[in-house]
Amino acid sequence: MNVSKGLIELKDVGEVYSIDGRLVFRGKGRVVLPRGVYFVKFKDKVFKVIVR
């Protein structure tokens, strides 16, 4: 997983959730997101990510 300037790149299948728990992306690849805090569920772990 990589995070940079407005996008999150998942190298394997994962899920991205908004801070209020809404699923905003499921899959593999790059997702462009507005600035904010997201939770990324990747394999068996959950990461808190800030997109700037």
Buried (B, 14 or more C-beta within 10 A) or exposed (E): BEBEEEEBEBEEEBBBBBEEEEEBBEEEEEBEBEEEEBBBBBEEEEBEBEBE
